[in-house]
Amino acid sequence: MLFHKEFSPCLVVLAIVATLAQGATVKERASNQCQAVGTAHSFSTTTGDLPMIHPLTVQILRDGQEIASVDNVQCNNGVDPPTTTQIQSSLPLPFGWSATCGTASIEECHGAYGRDRDIKGEAPTSEPFLQGPLPNILWTCKINFDCILL
Protein backbone atom coordinates (compact mmCIF):
# COMPACT_ATOMS: atom_id res chain seq x y z
CA MET A 1 0.00 0.00 0.00
CA LEU A 2 2.86 2.39 0.78
CA PHE A 3 4.27 1.89 -2.75
CA HIS A 4 0.91 2.84 -4.25
CA LYS A 5 0.56 6.02 -2.11
CA GLU A 6 4.04 7.23 -3.05
CA PHE A 7 3.40 6.95 -6.77
CA SER A 8 -0.24 8.07 -6.89
CA PRO A 9 0.69 11.76 -7.37
CA CYS A 10 2.99 10.72 -10.20
CA LEU A 11 0.16 8.83 -11.87
CA VAL A 12 -2.10 11.87 -11.52
CA VAL A 13 0.57 14.10 -13.09
CA LEU A 14 1.07 11.60 -15.92
CA ALA A 15 -2.68 11.51 -16.54
CA ILE A 16 -2.78 15.33 -16.68
CA VAL A 17 0.20 15.47 -19.04
CA ALA A 18 -1.39 12.83 -21.30
CA THR A 19 -4.65 14.82 -21.36
CA LEU A 20 -2.80 18.03 -22.22
CA ALA A 21 -0.87 16.24 -24.95
CA GLN A 22 -4.14 15.08 -26.48
CA GLY A 23 -5.35 18.69 -26.40
CA ALA A 24 -2.18 19.77 -28.21
CA THR A 25 -2.86 17.16 -30.88
CA VAL A 26 -6.34 18.58 -31.40
CA LYS A 27 -4.83 22.07 -31.67
CA GLU A 28 -2.29 20.85 -34.25
CA ARG A 29 -5.07 19.28 -36.31
CA ALA A 30 -6.95 22.57 -36.31
CA SER A 31 -3.87 24.29 -37.76
CA ASN A 32 -4.01 21.96 -40.77
CA GLN A 33 -7.15 23.66 -42.05
CA CYS A 34 -6.66 26.20 -44.81
CA GLN A 35 -8.95 28.24 -46.96
CA ALA A 36 -8.54 29.95 -50.32
CA VAL A 37 -10.79 33.01 -50.56
CA GLY A 38 -11.36 34.80 -53.84
CA THR A 39 -13.05 38.20 -53.87
CA ALA A 40 -14.02 40.41 -56.80
CA HIS A 41 -16.02 43.58 -57.29
CA SER A 42 -18.76 43.83 -59.85
CA PHE A 43 -19.47 47.42 -60.85
CA SER A 44 -20.20 49.79 -63.70
CA THR A 45 -17.68 52.41 -64.72
CA THR A 46 -20.31 54.83 -66.06
CA THR A 47 -24.01 55.40 -65.41
CA GLY A 48 -26.15 53.22 -67.65
CA ASP A 49 -23.48 50.58 -68.28
CA LEU A 50 -24.05 47.04 -67.10
CA PRO A 51 -21.88 45.98 -64.16
CA MET A 52 -18.85 43.85 -65.00
CA ILE A 53 -16.81 41.53 -62.82
CA HIS A 54 -13.26 42.73 -62.26
CA PRO A 55 -10.13 40.65 -61.51
CA LEU A 56 -10.11 38.74 -58.26
CA THR A 57 -7.89 38.93 -55.23
CA VAL A 58 -7.19 35.46 -53.86
CA GLN A 59 -5.97 34.97 -50.29
CA ILE A 60 -4.70 31.77 -48.70
CA LEU A 61 -5.61 31.58 -45.00
CA ARG A 62 -4.34 29.17 -42.37
CA ASP A 63 -6.40 29.19 -39.18
CA GLY A 64 -7.90 32.49 -40.35
CA GLN A 65 -4.50 34.18 -40.79
CA GLU A 66 -3.41 35.31 -44.25
CA ILE A 67 -0.30 33.50 -45.49
CA ALA A 68 -0.51 34.60 -49.14
CA SER A 69 -2.39 37.03 -51.36
CA VAL A 70 -2.43 37.47 -55.13
CA ASP A 71 -4.13 40.34 -56.99
CA ASN A 72 -5.40 40.57 -60.57
CA VAL A 73 -6.39 36.90 -60.83
CA GLN A 74 -8.48 36.39 -63.96
CA CYS A 75 -11.63 34.30 -64.16
CA ASN A 76 -11.57 31.16 -66.25
CA ASN A 77 -14.37 31.60 -68.78
CA GLY A 78 -14.89 28.89 -71.36
CA VAL A 79 -11.24 27.86 -71.60
CA ASP A 80 -10.73 24.12 -71.93
CA PRO A 81 -8.78 22.84 -70.10
CA PRO A 82 -9.43 25.42 -67.37
CA THR A 83 -6.52 27.62 -66.43
CA THR A 84 -5.36 27.80 -62.84
CA THR A 85 -3.40 30.38 -60.92
CA GLN A 86 -0.61 28.85 -58.82
CA ILE A 87 -0.39 30.63 -55.47
CA GLN A 88 2.86 30.29 -53.52
CA SER A 89 2.75 30.63 -49.74
CA SER A 90 4.44 29.23 -46.65
CA LEU A 91 2.72 25.89 -47.39
CA PRO A 92 4.94 23.12 -48.79
CA LEU A 93 3.18 23.20 -52.18
CA PRO A 94 1.43 25.89 -54.24
CA PHE A 95 -2.37 26.04 -54.24
CA GLY A 96 -4.07 25.96 -57.65
CA TRP A 97 -7.03 28.38 -57.91
CA SER A 98 -9.62 28.56 -60.68
CA ALA A 99 -12.99 30.32 -60.89
CA THR A 100 -15.68 30.66 -63.52
CA CYS A 101 -17.33 34.06 -63.76
CA GLY A 102 -20.35 35.45 -65.54
CA THR A 103 -20.48 38.99 -66.86
CA ALA A 104 -21.02 40.42 -63.39
CA SER A 105 -20.59 37.54 -60.93
CA ILE A 106 -18.46 34.66 -59.72
CA GLU A 107 -20.33 31.48 -60.66
CA GLU A 108 -18.10 28.87 -58.99
CA CYS A 109 -14.58 28.26 -57.73
CA HIS A 110 -12.44 25.17 -57.32
CA GLY A 111 -8.86 24.36 -56.53
CA ALA A 112 -6.11 21.81 -56.17
CA TYR A 113 -3.55 21.11 -53.46
CA GLY A 114 -1.18 18.15 -53.30
CA ARG A 115 -2.91 14.91 -54.28
CA ASP A 116 -6.35 16.52 -54.06
CA ARG A 117 -6.76 17.73 -57.65
CA ASP A 118 -10.45 18.76 -57.58
CA ILE A 119 -11.52 20.63 -54.46
CA LYS A 120 -14.98 22.11 -54.90
CA GLY A 121 -15.54 25.58 -53.51
CA GLU A 122 -18.52 26.74 -51.51
CA ALA A 123 -21.34 28.50 -53.35
CA PRO A 124 -20.27 32.10 -54.09
CA THR A 125 -21.83 34.84 -52.00
CA SER A 126 -22.54 38.45 -52.89
CA GLU A 127 -22.81 41.58 -50.78
CA PRO A 128 -24.02 44.87 -52.27
CA PHE A 129 -22.40 48.11 -51.14
CA LEU A 130 -22.10 51.70 -52.29
CA GLN A 131 -18.82 53.20 -53.39
CA GLY A 132 -19.22 56.52 -55.13
CA PRO A 133 -22.40 57.19 -57.11
CA LEU A 134 -22.76 53.69 -58.59
CA PRO A 135 -23.75 50.43 -56.89
CA ASN A 136 -21.14 47.74 -56.37
CA ILE A 137 -21.30 44.07 -55.47
CA LEU A 138 -18.53 42.24 -53.63
CA TRP A 139 -18.41 38.58 -54.66
CA THR A 140 -16.68 35.96 -52.51
CA CYS A 141 -15.94 32.30 -53.18
CA LYS A 142 -14.23 30.06 -50.59
CA ILE A 143 -12.42 26.74 -50.90
CA ASN A 144 -11.61 24.76 -47.74
CA PHE A 145 -8.68 22.36 -47.90
CA ASP A 146 -6.29 20.35 -45.73
CA CYS A 147 -2.95 22.20 -45.52
CA ILE A 148 -0.80 19.11 -45.01
CA LEU A 149 -2.34 16.85 -47.63
CA LEU A 150 0.52 16.15 -50.03
N, C-alpha and C positions, 0 to 999 in steps of 0.2 A: 504494500500500500504506500509506503514511503517513496518508493521509486516513481509511482504514478503521480503523487502530489508534487514532486520536484519537477517533473517534466510537463505537467498540465499547462502552466503558463506558456511554455514553448510551443505546445500544440495549438494553443489559442492564437499565438502570434503567427504561426505558420498558416493557420486557417485564414487569418486576416490578410496576410501577404498573398495567399493564393486567390482570395476574393478580389483584392485590388489588382492583381495581375490579370484576372479575367476581365475586369473593367477596362484595363489598358488595352486589351485585345479588342474589345468592342469599340473603343475610341479609335484605334488604328484602322479598323474596318470602315468606320465612318469617313476617315480621311481618304479612302479609296474611291469616293464618289465624286465624279466630275460632271460638269455641265458645259455645253457649248451653247451660247446665247447669241442669236443674230437679231439685230434691230435695224429697221429702216424706216425712213419717213416717206410718206406719200403726200405730195402737195402739188399745187398748181403754181406756176411762176408768174402768171398774169391772170387777171379776172376774166372769167369766161372759159379758160382752158380747163380741160379735164385734168384731174390729179394724176401724177405719175409716180411710180415707185423709184426711189433713188438708191444708190449703192448702200450695201449693208455694212455695219460694223459687227464683227464677230468677236466675242470674248470667250475665253476658256476660264472657267471657274473651278477651283478645288476647295471644297467645304465653304463655298460662298465667297472666297477670296480670288480676285482676278490674278491669273498667272500668265495671261497672254491676251493681246488685243490686236486685231487687224482691221484697218479701215479700207473703204472702197472695194469691198468684195461684191462681185457681180452675181446676179441671179443666173441660173442655168435655165434658159428657156428654149426648149425644143432641140437641144443639141444631143445627139446620140453618138457615142456614149456620153452620159452627163459629165460635165467638167467638175472638178473638185478644187477647192482651195486648201493647200496644205498649211496648217498653222503650227508653227514651232512654239514650244513653251518649255517649262522646266520638267515636263513629263518625258519619259524615256523615248517616246515616239511622237511624230507629228499627228495631229488630228485632221482628218479629211472632212471638210464641210461642203455641202451642196444644198441649194435651195431653188425651188421653182417659184417664179413670181408671175402674177398677172400684170396687167397694165398699171394697177394702183395698189397691189397687195402682195403679200407673201402667201403662197398657196400651200406649201409644205417645205419641210427641211429634213435632211437625213445626213448621216455621217458615217465615218469609219475610223476605228482605232484598233491597232494590233490585229488579232485574228478576227475580230468582229467587223466584217466588211459592210454590213447593212443595218445601221442603227436608225430606227425610225424616230423622228422627232415628234414632240407633242403637237397638237393642233395649234396653228398660229393664233395669236390674239391681237386685237387692235384696240387702241385707246386714242380717241379724238382729243385734240387740244388746239388752242389758238396761239399762233405765233405771227405777229403782224396782222395785216388785214384779211388774210386768207386762211381758211381752215386747213389743218394738218391732221394726219393720222400717223401714230407711231405703231408700227407692226413689230411683233416679237415672236420668234420661234425658238424653242428650247429642245436640246437633245441631251438626255441623261446617259452617262456611260461610266463604266468601271475604269478608273485610272490605271490600275496595274495589270489589266488584261493585256497580255502580249501575244 
